Amino acid sequence: MAAGRDLPVSPLAVPFPEMPPVAGVLLGTAQAGIRYTAREDVTMMAFPAGTTAAGVFTRNKCPGAPVEWCRDALRGGKARALVVTAGNSNVFTGRAGRETCERTAKAAAELAGCKPREVFLASTGVIGERLPTEKLTGALPALHVALRPDAWPEAARAILTTDTFPKGAVRKAMIGGEEVMIAGIAKGSGMIAPDMATMLCFAATDAKIPAVPLQGMLRRAVDLSFNRVTVDSDTSTSDTVLLFATGQAKHGRVPADGDPRLLRDFARALQDLMLDLALQVVRDGEGAQKLIRVEVTGAVSAKSAHRIAMSVANSPLVKTAVAGEDANWGRIVMAVGKAGEPADRDKLSVGVGGTWMAKDGGVVPGYDEAPVAAHMKGREVEIAVDLGLGRGKATAWTCDLTHGYIDINGSYRS
C-alpha cells in the first residue's frame, strides 16, 4: 500500500535506491502525531559546523511560515540542522505559524549547539490548521539522540503525504580529482506546477562548496528539473528545495565565487539528481497512470519553447486524452495556440510516439493512427511539437489526468 496514505502504489513507481551515508550528515525520524497516527511524521537532519546551504522556494504569493523562515535563514549561508513535518503545512496560520517556527528552530538549535538561524524548517500537509507545536518540539530530543548516517530510507518515507512511494537519488561527481557524493530525497504528488514545482526536496553533499556558487548551481538545476514538471498546474505554498554541503570531502579549495571548470562535473551530477527526483514526483502524480514527455522544437527561442511545452503539459484536455488513450492531436494544437507564443498553423507539426500526425496545417497524408494508438496504451507517452519558426527547444514532463485525481483531492482533509 501507499507510503503516505492508504492509496495503491503508482504503476509508474521506481524502486528506492541504495543510499550510502554522506559524510557529516545524520538523519532520523519520529512519530509526533501531528496529523497521522502510527507513522513517522517528523524528520531531522544534523550537519557539522561549517556546512553551507542553498535553497529555492515557491513563488506562490501566500507562502507558508517555514518558507519565510528558510528565506531569512538562507541569508547566513550556513546550516546545522533541518526539521521537516508531514501532515500539516503550517500555512495561513498567521502569528501562530511564525511562533511555531521560532520555537521549533530554538529547540533544534539547543540540541545541535547552534544558532536558531542555522536551523532550516519545512512542512507539508493541510493548509490553514495550526501545527501542534508542543507535539513537534516534544519529539525532538529523543529524535536527536537517535540520529544516524544511514536513515535516508526512513527520512524519505516520513516526509510523504499523498505520495504512494518514497523518492530518493544518489550521484557521484569529481572535484579537483577527488570523488564527492550527492544524495537527495523528495516528496510530491499533487499541487505540483512550475515556479518551484506540495513539493519538498532535501539534498546533501560532502563537497566543500561556498554558499554563493552552491546557490547558483542549485537554482540552475531546479530550473532544468522541478521547473519543467507539472501534475496539476497548481503551485504549492510550501515548495522547498534545500541543498547542504558538509565540507567533509578531501578535494582542494573552491573559490568563494566558484570556479565553473572545477565545479563542472558537480553541476552536471546535481542537475541529473534533481531531474531524477522531479520525474519521480511526476511518476507519483495523484491518480497518474501514464508519464508524459512533451518535447518542443522549432520555437523562436528556448523561453518560448518552454512556455509552449508547459501549456501542452498543463492542458486538462491533453492530459485526459492521454488518460483515455485517445490520439486526439487537435487538443495538442489547441494547447500550443493558447500559450500566447509565436506560432504559425501552417508550419506546425504534431507527433506522438515517433509518428507525425499533423504537418503544414493539416493531417499528414496517409496518416495511420494504429501505431499512435498502440503507443498511447503504454505507461510512457511522448508528444512532439515542431513550430518550424526557429531553433528554440524545451522539454516538459507531466502525467495523465484520471478519476483518481478527483477521488484523492475530493477527500484530502477527511
HUCOR-V644292 format. One record per residue. PHI is phi in whole degrees, -180 to 180 (none if undefined). OMEGA is omega in radians with two decimals (* if undefined). D_LAST is the distance of its C-alpha to the last C-alpha in Angstrom with 1 decimal. Layout:
((PHI	OMEGA	D_LAST) (PHI	OMEGA	D_LAST))
This chain:
((none	-3.00	18.5) (-70	3.11	16.7) (-80	-3.07	17.5) (-95	3.10	14.2) (-135	-3.12	11.5) (-79	3.11	12.5) (-121	3.09	13.9) (-60	3.12	17.6) (-63	-3.13	19.9) (-55	3.08	21.2) (-67	3.13	24.6) (-98	-3.08	25.9) (-62	3.04	25.2) (-119	-3.11	28.2) (-65	3.06	29.2) (-73	-3.04	28.8) (-78	2.94	32.3) (-68	-3.09	34.6) (-121	3.13	34.3) (-68	3.11	37.4) (-59	2.99	37.5) (-105	-3.04	38.2) (-52	3.11	41.0) (97	-3.08	39.9) (-102	3.02	36.2) (-119	-3.09	34.4) (-134	3.04	30.7) (-171	-3.14	28.3) (-136	3.14	24.8) (-153	3.06	23.3) (-100	3.12	20.3) (-104	-3.13	19.5) (68	-3.12	16.1) (-65	3.04	14.9) (-142	-3.12	11.2) (-85	3.06	11.7) (-117	3.07	13.9) (58	3.02	17.1) (-156	3.10	17.4) (-69	-3.13	19.4) (-136	3.07	17.7) (-128	3.11	20.9) (-123	3.09	23.8) (-133	2.98	27.3) (-124	3.10	30.4) (-126	-3.08	33.9) (-130	3.14	36.9) (-73	3.07	40.6) (-58	-3.13	42.5) (95	3.11	43.5) (-65	3.09	40.3) (-98	-3.06	39.9) (-135	3.03	36.6) (-139	-3.11	35.6) (-156	3.03	32.4) (-133	-2.98	31.0) (-131	3.14	28.0) (-56	3.00	25.9) (-99	3.06	27.9) (-58	-3.07	25.0) (-79	3.07	26.4) (-122	-3.05	23.4) (-73	3.10	23.2) (-75	3.13	21.5) (-58	3.10	23.6) (-63	3.10	24.1) (-64	3.13	25.6) (-64	3.10	28.0) (-62	-3.10	28.9) (-66	3.10	29.7) (-59	3.10	31.7) (-69	-3.12	33.9) (-63	-3.07	34.2) (-67	3.12	35.3) (-61	3.12	38.4) (-78	3.09	39.9) (73	-3.09	39.5) (-122	3.14	39.1) (-145	3.03	36.3) (-127	-3.12	36.2) (-158	3.05	32.5) (-136	3.07	29.0) (-126	-3.10	25.7) (-125	3.09	22.4) (-121	3.11	18.9) (-122	3.11	15.6) (113	3.13	12.1) (-142	-3.02	13.3) (-85	-3.08	15.7) (53	3.13	17.8) (-118	-3.13	18.1) (59	-3.12	19.0) (-118	3.01	19.6) (58	-3.10	23.3) (-62	3.13	25.8) (-60	3.12	23.4) (-66	3.11	22.2) (-66	3.12	25.9) (-65	3.08	26.8) (-61	3.11	24.2) (-61	-3.12	25.9) (-62	-3.11	29.3) (-70	3.12	28.6) (-67	-3.14	27.0) (-64	3.12	29.9) (-65	-3.14	32.4) (-65	3.13	31.2) (-69	-3.14	31.2) (-64	3.11	34.6) (-63	3.12	36.1) (-74	-3.09	35.2) (-86	-3.12	36.4) (71	-3.09	39.5) (-143	3.06	39.0) (-83	3.11	38.2) (-55	-3.12	34.7) (-76	3.01	35.2) (-99	3.07	35.7) (-107	3.11	32.1) (-104	-3.03	29.6) (-130	3.03	25.8) (-152	3.12	22.7) (-142	3.12	19.0) (-145	-3.13	16.1) (142	-3.06	12.3) (-67	3.11	10.4) (-91	2.97	13.1) (92	3.10	14.3) (-114	3.14	13.5) (-65	3.12	16.6) (-80	-3.12	17.0) (-69	-3.00	18.3) (-59	-3.09	21.8) (-62	3.11	23.4) (-64	-3.12	21.2) (-68	-3.11	22.0) (-66	3.13	25.7) (-68	-3.13	26.1) (-85	-2.99	25.1) (-70	-3.09	27.6) (-58	3.14	31.0) (-66	3.11	30.4) (-63	-3.12	28.8) (-64	3.14	31.8) (-64	-3.04	34.2) (-93	-3.13	32.7) (-60	3.12	32.7) (-148	-3.02	34.6) (-79	-3.02	35.7) (-112	-3.05	34.2) (-95	3.10	30.5) (-58	-3.14	29.4) (-60	3.13	27.4) (-64	3.13	25.4) (-63	-3.13	24.9) (-63	3.14	23.8) (-79	-3.04	21.0) (-70	-3.11	19.9) (-92	-3.04	19.2) (-79	3.00	16.7) (-125	3.12	13.1) (-87	3.08	12.4) (-59	3.10	16.1) (-112	3.05	17.5) (-153	3.12	20.8) (-73	-3.04	22.5) (-124	3.14	25.0) (-148	3.11	28.4) (-156	3.12	31.9) (-136	3.05	35.4) (-140	3.04	38.6) (-118	3.14	42.1) (-148	3.12	44.5) (-114	3.02	48.0) (-130	3.12	49.1) (57	3.11	52.9) (83	3.13	53.5) (-113	3.14	50.8) (-82	3.06	47.6) (-125	-3.10	44.3) (-115	2.98	40.8) (-129	3.10	37.5) (-132	-3.13	34.2) (-153	3.06	30.7) (-130	-3.13	27.0) (-148	2.98	24.2) (-137	3.11	20.5) (165	-3.12	19.1) (-152	3.09	17.4) (-136	-3.01	16.1) (55	-3.09	17.3) (-118	3.07	20.7) (-156	3.13	23.9) (-65	-2.94	27.4) (77	-2.99	28.5) (74	-3.12	27.1) (-77	*	24.8) (none	-2.84	17.4) (-135	3.06	20.7) (-128	3.08	22.5) (-146	3.14	25.8) (-131	-3.12	28.2) (-130	3.13	31.7) (-142	3.09	34.8) (-138	3.08	38.4) (-88	-3.13	41.5) (-67	3.07	43.5) (-103	-3.07	45.4) (-127	3.09	44.5) (-59	-3.03	44.7) (-62	-3.06	41.7) (-64	3.10	43.2) (-67	3.09	43.8) (-62	3.12	40.6) (-64	-3.13	38.7) (-63	3.14	40.7) (-69	3.13	40.0) (-66	-3.13	36.3) (-61	3.11	36.0) (-63	-3.13	38.1) (-65	3.12	36.1) (-67	3.12	32.8) (-61	-3.10	34.5) (-94	-3.08	35.4) (-135	-3.07	32.1) (-64	3.09	28.8) (-86	3.07	30.3) (-116	-3.12	31.1) (-122	3.08	27.8) (-154	3.02	24.9) (-107	-3.02	21.8) (-143	3.11	20.6) (72	-3.12	23.0) (-101	-3.12	20.5) (-89	-3.05	22.0) (-66	3.05	19.6) (-81	-3.01	20.2) (-122	-3.06	20.5) (-52	-3.09	22.7) (-148	2.94	25.3) (-124	3.14	28.1) (-124	3.11	30.3) (-130	-3.11	33.5) (-120	3.12	35.6) (-115	-3.00	39.2) (-79	3.11	40.6) (74	-3.09	44.2) (-89	3.14	45.1) (-72	-3.00	46.7) (-100	-3.12	50.5) (-69	-3.13	51.1) (-69	-3.08	53.3) (-65	3.01	52.4) (-101	-3.14	50.3) (-55	-3.09	51.6) (-59	3.13	49.5) (-97	3.07	49.1) (86	3.08	48.7) (-138	-3.06	50.9) (-53	-3.13	49.7) (-69	-3.14	52.0) (-67	-3.04	51.1) (-101	-3.06	47.4) (-59	-3.09	47.4) (-71	3.08	46.3) (-64	3.13	43.5) (-61	3.10	42.2) (-62	-3.12	42.3) (-65	3.13	40.4) (-65	3.10	37.8) (-62	-3.14	37.2) (-66	3.13	37.0) (-65	-3.12	34.5) (-66	3.11	32.2) (-67	3.08	32.5) (-57	-3.12	31.6) (-67	3.13	28.4) (-63	3.14	27.6) (-70	3.05	28.2) (-65	3.08	25.9) (-62	3.12	23.1) (-65	3.11	24.0) (-61	3.14	24.3) (-103	3.11	20.7) (-53	-3.04	19.5) (-57	-3.14	16.2) (79	-3.02	17.4) (-66	3.04	21.0) (-122	-3.10	23.8) (-141	3.01	26.8) (-93	-3.08	28.0) (-118	3.04	30.1) (-109	3.13	33.0) (-115	-3.14	34.6) (-113	-3.12	38.1) (-114	3.08	40.1) (-130	3.05	43.8) (72	3.11	46.7) (-82	-3.10	45.0) (-72	3.11	47.0) (-160	3.09	45.4) (-64	3.13	42.8) (-64	3.11	40.6) (-64	3.11	40.9) (-62	3.14	40.1) (-63	-3.13	36.9) (-65	3.12	35.7) (-69	3.12	36.6) (-60	3.14	34.9) (-72	3.08	31.6) (-64	3.09	32.0) (-67	-3.08	32.2) (-66	-3.11	29.4) (-92	-3.06	27.0) (-71	3.08	28.1) (-59	-3.13	25.4) (-69	3.07	28.4) (-66	-3.07	29.9) (-67	3.09	26.6) (-74	3.06	26.0) (-62	3.09	29.6) (-65	3.12	29.4) (-60	-3.13	26.4) (-89	3.13	28.6) (57	-3.13	31.6) (-101	-3.10	33.5) (-77	-3.05	36.4) (-97	-3.07	36.2) (-70	3.11	38.2) (-62	3.12	38.3) (-69	3.11	34.7) (-69	3.08	35.8) (-59	3.11	38.8) (-56	-3.08	36.6) (-67	3.06	34.4) (-65	-3.08	37.6) (-66	-3.08	39.1) (-82	-3.10	36.2) (-67	3.14	36.2) (80	3.13	39.0) (-102	3.12	41.2) (-54	3.12	44.7) (-156	3.11	44.8) (-124	-3.09	47.6) (-53	-3.05	46.7) (-82	3.06	50.0) (-116	-3.03	49.6) (-78	3.05	46.0) (-126	-3.13	45.3) (-132	3.12	42.1) (-140	3.08	41.5) (-137	3.07	39.0) (63	3.12	39.6) (87	3.12	43.1) (-110	3.08	44.3) (-77	-3.09	45.2) (-100	-3.09	44.2) (-138	3.08	45.4) (-149	3.04	48.2) (54	3.02	50.4) (83	3.13	48.4) (-163	-3.13	48.1) (-68	3.13	47.3) (-67	3.12	49.4) (-56	3.13	52.4) (76	-3.12	52.0) (-56	3.11	48.3) (-112	-3.07	47.0) (-76	-3.04	43.2) (-56	-3.13	43.3) (-66	3.09	42.9) (-67	3.12	40.1) (-61	3.12	38.2) (-65	3.12	38.7) (-62	-3.07	37.5) (-72	3.06	34.2) (-80	3.14	33.4) (-79	-3.13	33.2) (-82	-3.12	30.3) (-124	-3.06	31.9) (-118	-3.13	33.2) (-113	3.10	35.8) (-113	3.13	36.5) (-120	3.09	39.7) (-132	3.04	40.9) (-121	-3.09	44.4) (-82	-3.13	45.4) (69	-3.06	49.1) (-116	-3.04	49.6) (-171	-3.06	49.9) (-113	-3.13	48.9) (-69	3.13	45.4) (-145	3.12	42.8) (-164	3.10	39.2) (-129	3.06	36.4) (-133	3.14	32.7) (-127	3.09	30.0) (-151	3.09	26.8) (-134	3.12	24.9) (-75	-3.13	24.5) (-112	-3.04	21.8) (-119	3.06	20.3) (-62	3.14	17.9) (-61	3.12	15.8) (-62	3.14	15.1) (-67	-3.13	13.7) (-60	-3.10	11.6) (-69	-3.03	10.0) (-83	3.07	9.8) (-72	-3.11	8.9) (-132	-3.01	5.3) (-58	-3.08	5.6) (-81	-3.08	3.8) (-109	*	0.0))
